[in-house]
Amino acid sequence: MIRVLVVDDSVVVRRLIVDSLGGMPDIEVVGTASNGLLAQAKIDQLKPDVITMDIEMPQMNGIEAVRELRKRHRMIPVIMFSTLSASGASATLEALSAGATDYVTKPSNVGSVSESIAAVREQLVPKIHALAGGRRPSAAPARPGTAPPPVKRIGLPARPPAAPPPVRRGGPQKRVDILAIGSSTGGPDALTKVFQGLPADLPVPIVVTQHMPPVFTRMFAERLDRSTPLRVVEATDGMELTAGTAYIAPGDKHLVLQRRGTATLTQLSGAPPENSCRPAVDVMFRSVSALYGAAVHATVLTGMGYDGRSGAKVLRDAGAEILAQDEATSVVWGMPGAVVGANLADEVLPLDRIAAALVQRVQVGRAPRATAVTR
């Protein structure tokens, strides 16, 4: 049984979450709290497996509560409840930076209580199932000289067969002209860490699909642009790809590419969701493969589900290279695990080694950089 603590100052929202989880045979709401301060005491008393956390609360808000929680409880997954607004997106990204694990959005423009319950259940239950019992690297630093505890595999069957080793192809490495990255649960933190390790003069562009709703992707791109050496933008129609710039797929739109003369331009698509996702990593990977073929280096970071697996197969068949984040540093090893399990990964690396690997890879076939450029 998965034990859930619900933290929200609104009686209506607390009841909505409790009712959305009611009837689930393997989930039990063991308690509620009206603010982060009360939640701290209940965590020790009730020992929940998962916590849902509102952001705006009196006495101690959700961001403060997450920071305090991570000082004492490194591994409990925390799912933030956010509004689909610029302020809600900004606060949610701040909470993720503070150590929250994931988030869901509060229902809006919903006609009835039953529809609201169904909307919350659809988002929340899969995330509880994926995260419960999993172990996540905490925002709190480990004691000097100690290694962080291993992260349990989540998002795949409890006893999966041993993952095959990465398949490295022989022959000289080809020049890479574009990086493509897909991520989901845990992705904002993972992408931030990767981008912080990439130089402003990266000689290729980057296209990114991170599963996020509208508004969130714009706020996330702005946050990455401020906090990392790269130029980072939310993609719009008709942007010409340039080296050293990362293009984030906007919420509710697939990111694809098109050629106009010698230029490569971004294009947004409202085609149906794939893998229940829009934007979808598979759509972006197929589009990148069609234009760049073997000159692509794709990376699949932490995330629920298997989005990116079929697109990675298309890329691999075209001669492109695939890197997957390893299990130990993934919040959820669903997406990268699916790529590894399908024998599509050329390399599997921990998060803290991915940026260096990408920098080294894009230098193949190019003159060495004289100096690093920073903004």
Wavefront OBJ file of the C-alpha trace (Angstrom):
o trace
v 0.000 0.000 0.000
v 1.348 3.436 -1.003
v 0.896 5.936 1.818
v 0.148 9.523 0.724
v 0.185 12.754 2.752
v -1.826 15.617 1.215
v -0.654 19.163 2.040
v -2.866 22.078 0.948
v -4.409 25.044 2.731
v -7.684 24.732 0.791
v -10.257 22.350 2.271
v -11.821 22.018 -1.179
v -8.534 21.029 -2.850
v -7.621 18.620 -0.060
v -10.984 16.894 -0.504
v -10.515 16.882 -4.285
v -7.158 15.095 -3.979
v -8.429 12.649 -1.344
v -11.455 11.793 -3.501
v -9.304 11.429 -6.627
v -7.203 8.805 -4.846
v -10.170 7.084 -3.243
v -10.948 3.645 -4.543
v -7.399 2.996 -5.707
v -6.618 -0.422 -4.228
v -2.919 0.268 -3.620
v -3.052 3.930 -2.489
v -4.060 5.198 0.952
v -4.260 8.836 2.047
v -2.841 8.587 5.576
v -3.239 12.239 6.501
v -3.657 15.865 5.461
v -2.072 19.144 6.524
v -3.064 22.755 5.842
v 0.453 24.173 5.538
v 4.082 23.181 5.299
v 4.783 23.686 8.981
v 2.103 21.231 10.055
v 3.264 18.839 7.371
v 6.771 18.600 8.863
v 5.421 17.068 12.078
v 3.035 14.746 10.254
v 5.787 13.398 8.021
v 7.646 11.964 11.007
v 4.414 10.680 12.535
v 2.758 9.159 9.461
v 5.836 8.122 7.439
v 4.250 8.676 3.998
v 5.673 7.174 0.820
v 4.609 10.187 -1.277
v 3.651 13.781 -0.432
v 1.453 16.085 -2.520
v 2.259 19.720 -1.798
v 0.504 22.988 -2.595
v 2.705 26.012 -3.296
v 0.839 28.989 -1.825
v 0.129 28.285 1.865
v 0.253 30.336 5.089
v 2.991 30.001 7.751
v 5.208 27.846 5.512
v 4.632 27.674 1.769
v 5.378 24.692 -0.442
v 8.821 25.823 -1.573
v 9.936 26.467 2.003
v 8.430 23.140 3.072
v 10.355 21.240 0.391
v 13.637 22.880 1.415
v 13.010 21.982 5.052
v 11.912 18.461 4.163
v 15.088 17.758 2.208
v 17.233 18.545 5.236
v 15.814 15.491 7.024
v 14.152 13.286 4.407
v 16.249 12.839 1.291
v 14.184 10.237 -0.511
v 10.435 10.937 -0.074
v 8.954 11.937 -3.451
v 7.155 15.299 -3.358
v 4.601 16.127 -6.069
v 3.750 19.822 -6.266
v 0.256 21.090 -7.146
v 0.469 24.086 -9.459
v -1.749 26.418 -11.435
v -1.459 26.860 -15.203
v -0.187 30.416 -14.925
v 3.110 32.244 -15.248
v 3.347 32.688 -11.476
v 2.393 29.050 -10.900
v 4.970 27.828 -13.417
v 7.707 30.000 -11.927
v 6.941 28.813 -8.395
v 6.826 25.185 -9.511
v 10.231 25.426 -11.177
v 11.559 26.995 -7.973
v 10.123 24.076 -5.993
v 11.762 21.573 -8.343
v 15.084 23.352 -7.828
v 14.512 23.134 -4.063
v 14.136 19.360 -4.235
v 10.560 18.573 -5.296
v 10.294 15.501 -7.483
v 7.489 16.300 -9.907
v 4.310 18.325 -10.282
v 0.719 18.198 -11.496
v -1.517 21.088 -12.501
v -4.771 21.972 -10.802
v -7.807 21.478 -13.069
v -9.119 24.615 -14.729
v -12.205 25.268 -16.839
v -13.686 21.979 -15.629
v -17.456 21.770 -15.548
v -18.146 19.601 -12.502
v -16.634 18.174 -9.342
v -16.593 14.682 -10.838
v -14.694 15.966 -13.882
v -12.207 17.730 -11.591
v -11.666 14.511 -9.632
v -11.119 12.576 -12.870
v -8.653 15.201 -14.150
v -6.582 15.068 -10.960
v -6.683 11.264 -10.861
v -5.481 11.022 -14.474
v -2.395 13.116 -13.706
v -1.645 12.115 -10.140
v -2.125 8.357 -9.914
v 0.469 7.380 -12.567
v 3.046 9.647 -10.930
v 2.377 8.196 -7.491
v 2.758 4.684 -8.870
v 5.995 5.567 -10.670
v 7.565 7.435 -7.774
v 6.409 5.419 -4.769
v 9.243 3.469 -3.266
v 11.719 5.087 -5.665
v 14.788 6.879 -4.449
v 15.758 10.272 -5.682
v 18.970 12.210 -5.171
v 18.066 14.915 -2.683
v 18.647 18.631 -2.809
v 20.475 18.247 0.506
v 24.195 17.532 0.066
v 25.590 14.194 1.102
v 28.068 14.063 3.951
v 31.668 14.546 2.784
v 33.304 11.309 1.789
v 30.046 9.408 1.350
v 28.425 8.319 -1.872
v 24.701 9.010 -2.442
v 22.457 5.979 -2.034
v 21.516 4.168 -5.236
v 18.336 5.151 -7.012
v 15.863 2.307 -7.266
v 14.588 1.562 -10.739
v 11.118 2.992 -11.181
v 8.857 3.243 -14.171
v 9.657 -0.299 -15.316
v 8.633 -3.720 -13.946
v 9.822 -4.514 -10.423
v 12.071 -7.352 -11.567
v 13.191 -6.493 -15.092
v 15.721 -8.557 -16.962
v 19.260 -7.255 -16.809
v 19.717 -4.397 -19.247
v 21.990 -5.232 -22.155
v 25.300 -3.384 -22.285
v 25.541 -0.365 -24.599
v 26.181 -1.291 -28.209
v 29.194 0.618 -29.490
v 29.618 0.601 -33.225
v 32.983 0.262 -34.819
v 34.631 2.660 -37.235
v 35.470 6.338 -36.910
v 32.964 8.664 -35.303
v 31.091 10.947 -37.683
v 30.749 14.692 -37.325
v 27.707 15.748 -35.272
v 25.712 18.765 -36.468
v 22.869 18.814 -33.943
v 22.083 17.581 -30.416
v 18.584 16.321 -29.619
v 17.487 15.739 -26.015
v 14.297 14.199 -24.616
v 13.220 14.145 -20.963
v 10.220 14.034 -18.645
v 9.951 13.388 -14.879
v 13.092 14.794 -13.265
v 14.007 16.447 -16.538
v 14.067 20.096 -15.433
v 16.798 19.399 -12.893
v 18.660 17.043 -15.252
v 18.566 19.498 -18.159
v 19.771 22.298 -15.909
v 22.775 20.240 -14.823
v 23.612 19.249 -18.411
v 23.255 22.785 -19.773
v 25.407 24.212 -16.976
v 28.235 22.031 -18.282
v 27.943 23.164 -21.908
v 29.847 26.201 -23.219
v 28.229 29.246 -24.807
v 30.264 28.606 -27.980
v 28.928 25.084 -28.466
v 29.389 24.535 -32.216
v 25.950 22.985 -32.807
v 22.326 23.787 -31.936
v 20.266 21.764 -29.464
v 16.590 20.804 -29.767
v 14.800 19.673 -26.607
v 11.480 18.054 -25.820
v 10.658 18.139 -22.108
v 7.161 16.993 -21.172
v 5.589 20.198 -19.787
v 2.353 22.113 -20.272
v 2.051 25.531 -21.945
v 3.463 28.495 -19.997
v 5.763 26.120 -18.076
v 8.002 25.587 -21.107
v 8.418 29.329 -21.651
v 9.261 29.927 -17.995
v 11.633 26.957 -18.032
v 13.433 28.212 -21.149
v 13.829 31.659 -19.581
v 15.173 30.098 -16.397
v 17.731 28.021 -18.307
v 18.737 31.055 -20.351
v 19.490 32.994 -17.152
v 21.257 30.212 -15.290
v 23.356 28.428 -17.934
v 25.998 29.548 -20.479
v 23.800 28.685 -23.464
v 21.209 30.839 -25.138
v 17.907 29.036 -24.452
v 14.547 29.882 -26.023
v 11.093 28.395 -26.251
v 10.723 27.427 -29.903
v 8.273 29.304 -32.118
v 7.484 28.808 -35.798
v 10.242 29.774 -38.187
v 13.252 30.138 -35.899
v 16.515 29.439 -37.718
v 18.713 26.998 -35.789
v 22.024 28.517 -34.731
v 24.987 27.041 -32.883
v 25.092 27.553 -29.130
v 21.302 27.921 -28.848
v 18.863 25.433 -27.336
v 15.263 25.335 -28.574
v 12.671 23.993 -26.106
v 9.486 22.494 -27.533
v 6.510 24.535 -26.267
v 3.799 22.898 -24.199
v 1.032 21.249 -26.253
v 2.989 21.501 -29.526
v 5.320 18.996 -31.167
v 8.680 20.401 -32.265
v 9.712 19.437 -35.799
v 12.279 20.854 -38.219
v 12.149 21.920 -41.856
v 14.715 23.043 -44.414
v 14.517 26.309 -46.317
v 17.492 26.604 -48.619
v 20.542 26.045 -46.434
v 18.741 27.060 -43.220
v 17.041 24.723 -40.775
v 13.911 26.186 -39.202
v 11.727 25.189 -36.282
v 8.121 24.279 -36.941
v 5.385 23.648 -34.385
v 2.836 20.908 -34.944
v -0.576 20.337 -33.436
v -0.637 16.717 -34.633
v -2.215 14.236 -32.200
v -0.269 13.300 -29.057
v 2.050 10.317 -29.211
v 2.653 8.153 -26.139
v -0.025 10.383 -24.548
v 2.399 13.305 -24.928
v 2.422 16.564 -26.846
v 5.179 17.581 -27.257
v 6.551 14.083 -27.829
v 10.199 13.088 -28.014
v 9.473 10.503 -30.725
v 8.073 13.174 -33.061
v 11.116 15.398 -32.600
v 13.583 12.517 -33.007
v 11.976 11.402 -36.295
v 12.048 14.939 -37.662
v 15.702 15.470 -36.697
v 16.591 12.128 -38.257
v 14.883 13.036 -41.532
v 16.974 16.194 -41.911
v 20.309 15.253 -40.336
v 20.559 11.458 -40.606
v 23.770 10.180 -39.048
v 24.883 13.687 -38.008
v 22.674 13.600 -34.884
v 23.642 12.850 -31.318
v 20.515 12.141 -29.244
v 20.257 11.947 -25.463
v 17.386 10.454 -23.463
v 17.220 11.689 -19.880
v 15.113 10.676 -16.893
v 11.370 10.299 -17.431
v 8.274 8.155 -17.036
v 7.073 5.912 -19.838
v 8.856 5.087 -23.074
v 8.592 8.225 -25.222
v 11.747 8.450 -27.311
v 12.240 4.729 -27.812
v 10.735 4.437 -31.293
v 12.316 7.727 -32.351
v 15.666 6.478 -31.105
v 15.210 3.410 -33.316
v 14.683 5.671 -36.359
v 17.791 7.660 -35.452
v 19.852 4.559 -34.830
v 18.821 3.065 -38.189
v 19.968 6.305 -39.851
v 23.409 5.973 -38.224
v 22.937 8.496 -35.402
v 24.291 7.935 -31.894
v 22.151 7.567 -28.756
v 23.164 8.317 -25.168
v 20.949 7.346 -22.215
v 21.091 8.566 -18.625
v 21.894 5.722 -16.256
v 19.479 4.176 -13.773
v 21.325 5.288 -10.646
v 20.960 9.022 -11.376
v 17.497 8.968 -12.978
v 14.442 10.018 -10.990
v 12.472 7.589 -13.166
v 14.301 5.166 -15.431
v 11.357 4.705 -17.775
v 12.394 6.588 -20.920
v 16.154 5.965 -20.795
v 15.551 2.432 -19.548
v 13.297 1.737 -22.534
v 16.040 2.870 -24.915
v 18.655 0.756 -23.147
v 16.321 -2.238 -22.985
v 15.757 -2.035 -26.751
v 19.529 -2.186 -27.418
v 19.509 1.332 -28.858
v 21.995 3.053 -26.533
v 25.572 3.562 -27.689
v 26.464 4.870 -24.240
v 24.873 4.950 -20.762
v 26.238 7.599 -18.411
v 25.456 9.144 -15.023
v 24.032 12.642 -15.161
v 27.217 14.363 -14.021
v 29.190 12.976 -16.980
v 26.741 13.727 -19.784
v 27.699 17.361 -20.470
v 31.391 16.522 -20.818
v 30.548 13.636 -23.136
v 28.467 15.929 -25.365
v 31.196 18.597 -25.484
v 33.765 16.006 -26.457
v 31.490 14.431 -29.053
v 30.677 17.636 -30.949
v 34.385 18.420 -31.311
v 34.926 15.370 -33.517
v 35.622 16.594 -37.047
v 36.086 20.212 -35.914
v 39.125 22.294 -35.050
v 39.713 22.383 -31.276
v 38.320 25.411 -29.476
v 41.004 27.920 -28.562
v 39.252 29.206 -25.448
v 35.950 28.697 -23.683
v 33.463 31.519 -24.158
v 31.138 32.522 -21.348
v 28.242 34.930 -21.219
l 1 2 3 4 5 6 7 8 9 10 11 12 13 14 15 16 17 18 19 20 21 22 23 24 25 26 27 28 29 30 31 32 33 34 35 36 37 38 39 40 41 42 43 44 45 46 47 48 49 50 51 52 53 54 55 56 57 58 59 60 61 62 63 64 65 66 67 68 69 70 71 72 73 74 75 76 77 78 79 80 81 82 83 84 85 86 87 88 89 90 91 92 93 94 95 96 97 98 99 100 101 102 103 104 105 106 107 108 109 110 111 112 113 114 115 116 117 118 119 120 121 122 123 124 125 126 127 128 129 130 131 132 133 134 135 136 137 138 139 140 141 142 143 144 145 146 147 148 149 150 151 152 153 154 155 156 157 158 159 160 161 162 163 164 165 166 167 168 169 170 171 172 173 174 175 176 177 178 179 180 181 182 183 184 185 186 187 188 189 190 191 192 193 194 195 196 197 198 199 200 201 202 203 204 205 206 207 208 209 210 211 212 213 214 215 216 217 218 219 220 221 222 223 224 225 226 227 228 229 230 231 232 233 234 235 236 237 238 239 240 241 242 243 244 245 246 247 248 249 250 251 252 253 254 255 256 257 258 259 260 261 262 263 264 265 266 267 268 269 270 271 272 273 274 275 276 277 278 279 280 281 282 283 284 285 286 287 288 289 290 291 292 293 294 295 296 297 298 299 300 301 302 303 304 305 306 307 308 309 310 311 312 313 314 315 316 317 318 319 320 321 322 323 324 325 326 327 328 329 330 331 332 333 334 335 336 337 338 339 340 341 342 343 344 345 346 347 348 349 350 351 352 353 354 355 356 357 358 359 360 361 362 363 364 365 366 367 368 369 370 371 372 373 374 375
